[in-house]
Amino acid sequence: MGEIVLTSESYRISKIVYKTRAKVFSEFKEGDVIRFETVLTNTTKYSGGGGNMAADIRTVNITQGLSVWKSQSQLVNLLKTAFELTEVE
């Protein structure tokens, strides 16, 4: 079986609340359209088979052609503090 990529809906950055220095995110501008992707994998192999770890999520800036991988925890914290997003319909 090949790789299964899960892709979110697209979101527009409606407001930059906090100017971050985080790699790639520091380049984001109001009005940019982004989406999130992850690869469906067995995460238990990374923790010795006894538990699950958070998935890494790729943020793709469709407008600028940029992308970066962050852990789920890092991404949630960054999005909560730095950006306001609205779903693109």
N, CA, C and O atoms as a DFTB+ gen file, in Angstrom:
356 C
 N C O
     1  1       0.849      -1.176       0.000
     2  2       0.000       0.000       0.000
     3  2       0.892       1.236       0.000
     4  3       1.886       1.305       0.724
     5  1       0.525       2.191      -0.811
     6  2       1.277       3.439      -0.899
     7  2       0.958       4.368       0.260
     8  3       0.150       4.056       1.134
     9  1       1.601       5.486       0.240
    10  2       1.423       6.502       1.266
    11  2       0.028       7.123       1.188
    12  3      -0.453       7.438       0.100
    13  1      -0.615       7.297       2.335
    14  2      -1.926       7.948       2.395
    15  2      -1.734       9.316       3.040
    16  3      -1.329       9.417       4.198
    17  1      -2.028      10.363       2.280
    18  2      -1.876      11.733       2.772
    19  2      -3.259      12.285       3.109
    20  3      -4.170      12.261       2.281
    21  1      -3.400      12.778       4.329
    22  2      -4.643      13.405       4.764
    23  2      -4.476      14.913       4.634
    24  3      -3.497      15.476       5.122
    25  1      -5.432      15.567       3.976
    26  2      -5.335      16.996       3.688
    27  2      -6.555      17.726       4.231
    28  3      -7.686      17.269       4.069
    29  1      -6.318      18.854       4.872
    30  2      -7.401      19.661       5.440
    31  2      -8.063      20.517       4.363
    32  3      -7.634      20.549       3.210
    33  1      -9.110      21.199       4.776
    34  2      -9.682      22.259       3.963
    35  2      -8.657      23.389       3.898
    36  3      -7.647      23.348       4.601
    37  1      -8.903      24.384       3.072
    38  2      -8.008      25.543       2.980
    39  2      -8.494      26.645       3.912
    40  3      -9.694      26.821       4.121
    41  1      -7.536      27.384       4.469
    42  2      -7.835      28.482       5.387
    43  2      -7.096      29.737       4.954
    44  3      -5.963      29.671       4.477
    45  1      -7.746      30.881       5.127
    46  2      -7.131      32.167       4.832
    47  2      -6.661      32.791       6.151
    48  3      -7.375      32.759       7.153
    49  1      -5.462      33.354       6.134
    50  2      -4.978      34.076       7.303
    51  2      -5.686      35.423       7.303
    52  3      -5.364      36.310       6.513
    53  1      -6.656      35.561       8.202
    54  2      -7.452      36.788       8.233
    55  2      -6.787      37.870       9.074
    56  3      -7.038      39.060       8.885
    57  1      -5.922      37.436      10.019
    58  2      -5.241      38.418      10.854
    59  2      -3.978      37.802      11.444
    60  3      -3.974      36.642      11.856
    61  1      -2.911      38.590      11.479
    62  2      -1.705      38.186      12.185
    63  2      -1.766      38.859      13.551
    64  3      -1.655      40.080      13.667
    65  1      -1.943      38.046      14.572
    66  2      -2.105      38.534      15.934
    67  2      -0.744      38.791      16.572
    68  3      -0.574      39.744      17.332
    69  1       0.216      37.935      16.255
    70  2       1.547      38.003      16.851
    71  2       2.569      37.674      15.766
    72  3       2.462      36.635      15.115
    73  1       3.541      38.530      15.569
    74  2       4.566      38.303      14.553
    75  2       5.582      37.294      15.088
    76  3       6.388      37.617      15.960
    77  1       5.536      36.088      14.566
    78  2       6.404      35.014      15.022
    79  2       7.735      35.008      14.265
    80  3       7.839      35.547      13.164
    81  1       8.738      34.396      14.870
    82  2      10.019      34.193      14.196
    83  2      10.187      32.735      13.765
    84  3      11.251      32.340      13.287
    85  1       9.139      31.948      13.935
    86  2       9.195      30.526      13.589
    87  2       9.463      30.344      12.096
    88  3       8.910      31.051      11.254
    89  1      10.326      29.379      11.797
    90  2      10.707      29.086      10.413
    91  2       9.469      28.961       9.532
    92  3       8.519      28.267       9.892
    93  1       9.475      29.611       8.410
    94  2       8.430      29.668       7.382
    95  2       7.216      30.474       7.847
    96  3       6.713      31.301       7.086
    97  1       6.732      30.262       9.066
    98  2       5.569      31.004       9.557
    99  2       5.847      32.504       9.616
   100  3       4.925      33.311       9.499
   101  1       7.092      32.875       9.795
   102  2       7.444      34.298       9.842
   103  2       7.223      34.985       8.489
   104  3       7.144      36.211       8.416
   105  1       7.125      34.192       7.429
   106  2       6.900      34.725       6.080
   107  2       5.420      34.889       5.748
   108  3       5.086      35.526       4.749
   109  1       4.538      34.335       6.554
   110  2       3.105      34.382       6.267
   111  2       2.579      35.807       6.356
   112  3       3.021      36.602       7.185
   113  1       1.622      36.111       5.480
   114  2       1.017      37.436       5.431
   115  2      -0.507      37.303       5.497
   116  3      -1.070      36.268       5.140
   117  1      -1.156      38.361       5.957
   118  2      -2.622      38.376       5.939
   119  2      -3.097      38.188       4.506
   120  3      -2.568      38.808       3.583
   121  1      -4.087      37.338       4.325
   122  2      -4.617      37.041       2.999
   123  2      -4.059      35.765       2.400
   124  3      -4.643      35.226       1.460
   125  1      -2.930      35.258       2.925
   126  2      -2.372      34.000       2.415
   127  2      -3.342      32.858       2.684
   128  3      -4.057      32.864       3.686
   129  1      -3.364      31.876       1.780
   130  2      -4.199      30.691       1.937
   131  2      -3.285      29.521       2.296
   132  3      -2.280      29.267       1.631
   133  1      -3.664      28.810       3.371
   134  2      -2.860      27.688       3.836
   135  2      -3.728      26.444       3.980
   136  3      -4.956      26.529       4.000
   137  1      -3.074      25.285       4.079
   138  2      -3.767      24.029       4.392
   139  2      -2.803      23.165       5.193
   140  3      -1.614      23.467       5.298
   141  1      -3.334      22.091       5.754
   142  2      -2.545      21.209       6.596
   143  2      -2.592      19.796       6.034
   144  3      -3.621      19.355       5.522
   145  1      -1.464      19.088       6.135
   146  2      -1.370      17.721       5.629
   147  2      -0.625      16.856       6.637
   148  3       0.249      17.336       7.358
   149  1      -0.977      15.590       6.676
   150  2      -0.219      14.617       7.445
   151  2      -0.260      13.297       6.700
   152  3      -1.150      13.054       5.885
   153  1       0.707      12.456       6.987
   154  2       0.773      11.140       6.361
   155  2       0.273      10.126       7.374
   156  3       0.708      10.117       8.526
   157  1      -0.639       9.279       6.940
   158  2      -1.202       8.248       7.798
   159  2      -0.145       7.166       8.014
   160  3       0.218       6.446       7.083
   161  1       0.347       7.060       9.254
   162  2       1.392       6.083       9.581
   163  2       1.114       5.466      10.941
   164  3       0.293       5.966      11.711
   165  1       1.801       4.387      11.220
   166  2       1.738       3.749      12.526
   167  2       2.714       4.474      13.437
   168  3       3.926       4.299      13.308
   169  1       2.206       5.281      14.349
   170  2       3.083       6.084      15.211
   171  2       3.616       5.303      16.402
   172  3       4.522       5.787      17.080
   173  1       3.094       4.119      16.683
   174  2       3.560       3.368      17.849
   175  2       5.003       2.915      17.695
   176  3       5.681       2.701      18.700
   177  1       5.489       2.765      16.486
   178  2       6.866       2.300      16.291
   179  2       7.887       3.310      16.821
   180  3       9.023       2.939      17.121
   181  1       7.495       4.577      16.939
   182  2       8.419       5.607      17.387
   183  2       8.545       5.665      18.909
   184  3       9.468       6.293      19.428
   185  1       7.643       5.028      19.617
   186  2       7.695       5.093      21.076
   187  2       7.876       3.703      21.687
   188  3       7.398       3.443      22.791
   189  1       8.551       2.828      20.986
   190  2       8.817       1.501      21.507
   191  2       7.636       0.558      21.433
   192  3       7.653      -0.501      22.060
   193  1       6.612       0.919      20.681
   194  2       5.469       0.039      20.500
   195  2       4.434       0.108      21.608
   196  3       3.401      -0.555      21.521
   197  1       4.686       0.899      22.656
   198  2       3.777       0.913      23.781
   199  2       2.816       2.081      23.837
   200  3       1.973       2.131      24.732
   201  1       2.910       3.016      22.919
   202  2       2.018       4.171      22.991
   203  2       2.017       4.937      21.695
   204  3       2.701       4.580      20.736
   205  1       1.252       5.976      21.683
   206  2       1.142       6.802      20.485
   207  2       1.831       8.141      20.697
   208  3       1.874       8.671      21.807
   209  1       2.366       8.671      19.613
   210  2       2.952      10.009      19.649
   211  2       2.144      10.897      18.716
   212  3       1.501      10.406      17.789
   213  1       2.175      12.188      18.953
   214  2       1.472      13.124      18.082
   215  2       2.062      13.070      16.680
   216  3       3.269      12.903      16.505
   217  1       1.218      13.210      15.713
   218  2       1.664      13.190      14.325
   219  2       2.320      14.515      13.955
   220  3       1.963      15.569      14.482
   221  1       3.274      14.445      13.048
   222  2       3.823      15.664      12.468
   223  2       2.861      16.140      11.389
   224  3       2.300      15.339      10.642
   225  1       2.680      17.449      11.319
   226  2       1.736      18.033      10.374
   227  2       2.477      19.037       9.510
   228  3       3.235      19.872      10.004
   229  1       2.240      18.937       8.213
   230  2       2.850      19.863       7.255
   231  2       1.889      21.012       7.021
   232  3       0.726      20.794       6.682
   233  1       2.367      22.233       7.201
   234  2       1.590      23.420       6.868
   235  2       2.065      23.897       5.506
   236  3       3.252      24.155       5.308
   237  1       1.131      24.013       4.569
   238  2       1.446      24.430       3.208
   239  2       0.838      25.805       2.971
   240  3      -0.376      25.984       3.076
   241  1       1.693      26.776       2.651
   242  2       1.211      28.098       2.272
   243  2       1.023      28.060       0.759
   244  3       1.987      28.173       0.002
   245  1      -0.212      27.901       0.332
   246  2      -0.537      27.765      -1.092
   247  2      -0.205      29.049      -1.835
   248  3       0.266      29.000      -2.971
   249  1      -0.441      30.186      -1.217
   250  2      -0.216      31.479      -1.840
   251  2       1.249      31.692      -2.187
   252  3       1.567      32.156      -3.282
   253  1       2.143      31.355      -1.262
   254  2       3.561      31.628      -1.442
   255  2       4.377      30.411      -1.878
   256  3       5.553      30.549      -2.214
   257  1       3.769      29.223      -1.876
   258  2       4.498      28.023      -2.267
   259  2       5.506      27.564      -1.219
   260  3       6.539      26.988      -1.563
   261  1       5.214      27.816       0.061
   262  2       6.102      27.433       1.155
   263  2       5.477      26.294       1.949
   264  3       4.257      26.130       1.952
   265  1       6.316      25.505       2.623
   266  2       5.785      24.487       3.523
   267  2       6.797      24.174       4.614
   268  3       8.000      24.376       4.450
   269  1       6.271      23.671       5.742
   270  2       7.117      23.308       6.880
   271  2       6.392      22.249       7.706
   272  3       5.165      22.254       7.810
   273  1       7.169      21.347       8.290
   274  2       6.629      20.316       9.174
   275  2       6.793      20.754      10.622
   276  3       7.848      21.258      11.008
   277  1       5.740      20.560      11.431
   278  2       5.773      20.826      12.869
   279  2       5.032      19.688      13.573
   280  3       4.165      19.044      12.982
   281  1       5.381      19.447      14.837
   282  2       4.603      18.479      15.608
   283  2       3.218      19.074      15.842
   284  3       3.018      20.285      15.748
   285  1       2.285      18.210      16.143
   286  2       0.919      18.672      16.393
   287  2       0.896      19.692      17.531
   288  3       0.207      20.707      17.432
   289  1       1.635      19.438      18.601
   290  2       1.668      20.352      19.743
   291  2       2.253      21.708      19.371
   292  3       1.708      22.748      19.742
   293  1       3.363      21.696      18.636
   294  2       3.986      22.952      18.205
   295  2       3.031      23.756      17.328
   296  3       2.896      24.970      17.488
   297  1       2.374      23.069      16.406
   298  2       1.484      23.744      15.462
   299  2       0.294      24.375      16.169
   300  3      -0.058      25.521      15.889
   301  1      -0.323      23.644      17.077
   302  2      -1.480      24.174      17.806
   303  2      -1.095      25.433      18.577
   304  3      -1.801      26.439      18.523
   305  1       0.022      25.374      19.290
   306  2       0.458      26.549      20.059
   307  2       0.751      27.740      19.153
   308  3       0.390      28.871      19.478
   309  1       1.392      27.499      18.038
   310  2       1.732      28.565      17.101
   311  2       0.475      29.198      16.494
   312  3       0.358      30.422      16.431
   313  1      -0.453      28.364      16.053
   314  2      -1.673      28.887      15.442
   315  2      -2.521      29.659      16.443
   316  3      -3.097      30.690      16.094
   317  1      -2.606      29.177      17.688
   318  2      -3.409      29.850      18.713
   319  2      -2.879      31.239      19.033
   320  3      -3.660      32.156      19.286
   321  1      -1.562      31.402      19.026
   322  2      -0.993      32.682      19.452
   323  2      -0.723      33.656      18.313
   324  3      -0.718      34.866      18.539
   325  1      -0.499      33.165      17.096
   326  2      -0.009      34.046      16.038
   327  2      -1.032      34.435      14.970
   328  3      -0.904      35.498      14.362
   329  1      -2.039      33.600      14.731
   330  2      -2.902      33.835      13.564
   331  2      -4.378      33.667      13.875
   332  3      -4.768      32.899      14.755
   333  1      -5.191      34.409      13.127
   334  2      -6.631      34.134      13.058
   335  2      -6.891      33.599      11.665
   336  3      -6.460      34.187      10.672
   337  1      -7.606      32.465      11.595
   338  2      -7.863      31.797      10.315
   339  2      -9.356      31.760      10.031
   340  3     -10.174      31.642      10.943
   341  1      -9.697      31.863       8.749
   342  2     -11.083      31.649       8.330
   343  2     -11.080      30.613       7.206
   344  3     -10.210      30.631       6.336
   345  1     -12.054      29.720       7.235
   346  2     -12.119      28.671       6.226
   347  2     -12.461      29.268       4.861
   348  3     -13.341      30.121       4.749
   349  1     -11.760      28.812       3.833
   350  2     -12.022      29.238       2.462
   351  2     -13.105      28.328       1.898
   352  3     -12.983      27.104       1.950
   353  1     -14.155      28.920       1.364
   354  2     -15.255      28.113       0.826
   355  2     -15.184      27.993      -0.660
   356  3     -16.036      27.346      -1.269
